[in-house]
Amino acid sequence: MVLATVAAAEPEGYVDDYTRAFADLGLGELTVFHALDKAQASDPARLAVFDNAAGVFFTGGDQKRLTNTILDTPAADRVRAIYERGGFVAGTSAGASAMSETMIERGPGVQSPASGEVLFAPALCLLPGVIIDQHFAERGRMGRLLAAIAQTPAALGLGIDENTCVAVEHGRFRVLGTGGVTVVEGGMLFPSNAPGREVLTILDARMHLLGAEDVYDLGARRLVA
């Protein structure tokens, strides 16, 4: 497996932690990919770690650093090739956010959703039509995800708690772990330009809280198991 530390400014600590963690899980060979810019993400010598890899795991850090470094480079092409041939691509924190087509770059957390306060950036597009937010319950990011879906109502919002993941396969995801996954479907949005009024009015948005072993169909937008 390739451990991609591109989101981290100082990857050494991540490498030590994940090497120990994956060794405990009985993983075979772990190789590390790190790049500081697009030139390094295009370097054939660095890209050799992807040869014959079963999967890629992106660590946390800064999701904008991750995508600025590898989007539109041979490194991103290698990741997609692994995914398309049936390998797995996973990530935590910033690495999870980067799985979507459009990701939250930044925005306030613990407050009511406000107009224009969530900023977006292009991401890896391995999970199109979805916007992922992470550390969700722990950092009170419901308002941020609501604001994000209000700005992109065709997307599906996934707020993933810590120690929790969504395992996506064949257009469905299964919740694994000890926390929950909040699903937000877009509703009607009534923005207001009235002076002093920035909080959004959102009607008919649908929200679901899913726990371990729940299975959700991304296309049909419904719980199936």
N, C-alpha and C positions, 0 to 999 in steps of 0.2 A: 504494500500500500504506500502511496505517496502522501506524506504529511506536508501540506502546503501552508507555509507560515507567512504568506505574502501580506496579510492584513496587519502583521505585527511589526512595530518599529524595531524591537529587539527580540528576535526569535529564539534566542538561546534557552530562555526559561521554558518556553512552550515545548521545545524539542525534548528537554529533559523530562518534563511532566508527562507528555504523551508517550514517550518511549517506555516509561514505567507503566503507564496505564494500559497500553496495548499489549505489552509483554504479559501482564496479568491476565489478559483475555486470550492468550495463546496465539496471537497473531504471528505470522511468519516474519518475512522481511519487511522492515520499515525504512523507506528512503525519504529524504527531505528535499523539498523544492522551495527556494526562496529567491526573490528578485526584488530589486529596488526601483526598477524602471522598465519601460517597454523594451529597451535594448537588451537588458539582461533576460527579460521574458521571451526574447527571440533567439537567445544564444543556444546553438545546437548542443553544446557541452552540458548546459544546465537542463535542457529538455530531455536528455537521455534517461533521466530518472523515471520518465513516464513509460519507457519501453516495457511492454509485458506487464504493466501494473494492473491489478485487479480492481483498484479503486483509488479515489482521491478524497482526503479529508482536509477541509479548510479550518484553520484555527480562528479564534477570535482576534480582536484588535480594532482596526478602523476599516469599515467596509468601503469607504471611498478610496482609501489607499489600495485596497485589494483590486477594485475594478479599474482604477486609474492605471494600475501597473500591468494588468494582463488582458484587459479587453482589446479585441482586434489585434492579438498577437498569436504566434504559434503556440504559446502555452495554453491559451484559451481553446485553441483548436484541438490540442492534445486532450484536454479535459473533456471536451464534447465528444471526441472520438471514443474515449473510454466509456462514456455514458451511453452512446449510441450502439456500441457493440455488446451492451448488457452488463457492463461494470457498474459499480456504485459511485456516486458523488455525494458527499455529505459535508456538513459544516456546523459549527456552533457559533452562537453570538453573531459577530460580523459575517462569519462564513455561512451562517444560515440565511441572513438577509440577502446575501449576494446570489442565492439560488434563483430568485425570481427574475422576471423580465425588467420590472421597474422596482427599485428598492427605496426605502426611506433613507435619505442621507442624514437628515437630522430634523428634530422637532421637539417641542416641550412635551413632557410626560404627564405629570399629575395635575391636570386642569381640564376644564371643559374644552371640547374641540373648537378651535378658532379658525377663521378664514385665512388661508395663505400661510399658515405657520409651519406646515410640514413641507420640507423640500425633498425632491426626488432626484435620483440619478439612475442611469442605465446600469443593468446588472447582467449576470451570466445567461439569463433566459433559459435555464434548464427546467424551470417550472413556470411557464407563461400563464398570464391571467390571474396570478396570485401575488399579494404583497405580504411579506413576512415581517413580523415584529417579534423580538425576543426579550428574555428576562421579563416576561410580560406582567404577570401578577406581582412579581417581586419589586418592580419599578413603577407600578401603577400606570401602565401605558395604554389604558383603554381609550382615553381622550385622544391620544396621538393616532391610534389605529382608526378610530372613528373619523377623525379629520382627514386621514389619508384616503379612506374609502369614499368619503364625501367628495374629495377632489378627483377620484378615479372610480366612479360608481360601478363601472363594468367589472372591476376586479373583485376578487374574493380576499378578505383579510384573514390572516392566520396569526393569532397571538399565542406564542409558545412559551410556556413557563420553563423555569430552570429544571434541570434533571428530567427533561421530557423531550420527546421528539415525535415527528411525524415521519413514518416510513412510507414513501410513495412508490406505488407500483401499479401499472396498467390503469392509470387515471383515478386511482383511489389512494387514500392514505389511512394508515392504522396508527393510532396513538399508542406510544410506548413510554414507560417511565412513571414517575411518582406524582407529577403535576397534571395540569390540564391544558387543553388547547381551546382557545376562544375563536370561534368562526364568526366573522362579520360579513353579511351580505348587504350590498348597497341598497339604499332606499331613496326617498324623495328629499332633495336638498333645497332649502330656501335661503340663499345667502342674502345678507342685508348690508347695504352701504350707508346705513343711517349713522350719523356721527356718534362716536362712542360705543357703537354696538358691533363687536367683532365675533361674538360667540355664534356659531352656526345653529340654525334650526334644521334638524334632520328628522324626517317622518318616515315611518314604515320600514326602517332598517331592521333586519332580522339578525339575531345573535344566538349562537349555540355554544354551550360549554361541553366539551367532550373529555372523557377520561380514558384510562388505560384500556386498550383492546377495542375501543370504538373504531368503526370503519366508516369513512365518509367518502362519497362519490363526488369528485370535483366537477365532473361534467353535469350530472343531474342535480348537484347541490342538495344532497339529502343523505341522511344516515342510512347505511345499508346493513349494519351489523353492530 
